[in-house]
Amino acid sequence: MTITCTWRGDFDNDALNALHADGFGGPVGKGDWLGRVRRHSLGWVCARTRDGTLVGFVNVAWDGGAHAFVLDTVVARDHRSRGVGTALVEAAARGARAAGCTWLHVDFEEHLRPFYVETCGFRETAAGLIALAG
């Protein structure tokens, strides 16, 4: 199966909302992802099948300088364990590097450690977190 990853690729909000629901397990939202990433992100990567179906997405936020941040990485359940997530992160790293960033950060839940650390090559660092809601 051929998957194409595109930096700052076009996408439809309905397709991304459906992908998030499938990938993260929940109801289909009505978020304006396109407006959000255009306003706030350095870039994003869309993964598509040959027929154009959106099967993966990652948002790349940044601080306007050296630091970029991987957020909202999602792969459709029926496309997991096929290298799609790795390709998304690799494309995100290339896009951030091309924009002049020197660091790419990611926060992840413990069960995703093998993916981000072993597969994608992130180094573990100390970090902190404050829950602002609930």
Disulfide bonds with the S-S distance in Angstrom:
none
